[in-house]
Amino acid sequence: MAGRYNADQRMEYLNMTNRIGQRWVDVFEGDVEFYSAAYWDLLTGVWNAAGPVRKTDALKFMTAVKSAHTAGKYVDAAVAHGVLVETENPEDARSRLLDLSPAMRVRLDDFFESAVDEMRRSTETVSSTGVLPDIS
């Protein structure tokens, strides 16, 4: 089966993901512990919620982590590093809430700004490396 994109276009995709991945590490000031799909799922899920989420819901954001106990370890590490803030749930004393720390929310906002910039640059590069296929 012939591909829809040429080798240069595919390479640009890899280059883009590498640049975005490096920027993700930069968000955590070089701490590669957070360069993990579990943290990506957790933190982007909380970021996307745009406010506190129940801890049990945040655990479910980590789709590749099947054990709630293991997912809890990721949450605990993020709280210990000041990435997430855990508070009591004023509406339900049986549950806890998680939210991004204010500094992490700003860092992730900046990360997504740069990620979209990278996507736009890559789109321009891909467009200039050949005719784009009709994918409709």
N, C-alpha and C positions, 0 to 999 in steps of 0.2 A: 504494500500500500504506500503510495506516495504521500509524503507529508505536505501539509498546507503551508509550512513556513520553511525558509531556507536555513542553512547552517548559521549564517550570521544573525538571523533573527532569533534563533534558539539560543545562541551564545549571548545575545543581549539580554534575554530573559534571565539566564544564569548570572550574568554580571549584575543585573538589577537586584536579584534576590540576595546576592552576596553583599552588595552595598547596603541594602535594607537590613540584612542580618547584622552587619557591622554596626550600623546605627542603633540596633536593638541592644547590642552589648554596650555601646556608649551611654545609653539611657541609664545603665547600672554602673557607670564609671569603670567599665572593664571587668566587672565581676561576672565571669562566665557561668557561674552557678545558675544564673537566670536565663541562659541561652538554652532553653528547653521548651519543647512543645507544651508541656504541662503548665509552665509559667506563662507562656504565650496565651494559652486557652484561658487560664485563670484571670490574668491581668486585663486582657482585651475584653473578656466577658464582664468584668467589674467596670471597666472604663465605659463600655457600651451601655451599661445600665444607667450610667450618669448619676449615680447616687448609691446609697447603702443597699446591700443585698443580704438576704439571710445567708448565714454561713453554709447551711445545707444546700442552698441553691448554688453558691459559689463552688462548692465541691463538685457539683455536677458539670460545671463549665469545663473541667479537665476530662475531655472525652476519652483520652487514651489511658487514663488511670481508672482501673476498674474497682479498686478497693477504696472505700471511704476513709479507712485508716491511713493509707498511703497518701491520698489526696489531702488529708488533714495535715500531714507532715509538710507538704508544700505550702499550705496556708500558714502553718506555724512559723516556717522559715521566713516567709514574706512578712509576717507580722514582726518577727524578731529583727529583721533588717530595716524595718520602718517603711516598707513598701505599701503594706496594708495596715489599716487601723481597725481593731476589733472593739466593738462597743456592745453594751446591753441593748436589747430590742425593747423599746418602751411599750410596744404593742403586744409583746409576748415574752414573758419572763423566762420561758423555756428555750428561747433561741437567742443567738447572737447575730450581730450585723457586722459586715465587712465593707470597707470602703477604701479607696486609694487614699494614701496620705496626700495632703495638699501639694507637697513638692512632687510626688510621683504623678499626680494628675497633670501638672504643668509639663513634666518631662514627657509623658505619653502624648499630650496634645502636640508638643513640639515634634515628637517622633512621627506622629501621623502626618503632620505638615510636611516633614522631609520625605516621608515615604510616598506621599502623593506627588511631590516634586520629582522624585526618582521615577515614578511610574510615567509621569508626563514626558520626562526626558527620554525614557526608554521607548515610549510610543513614537516619539519623533524619530528616534534612531531606527526603530523597526520599520517605520514608514519610508525612511530614506534608503533602506537596504534592499528594496524590491517591492514588487506589486503585492499588496495585501490581498489575501484570498477572501472570497465571499463566504462568510460563515453564517449567513442567514438561512 
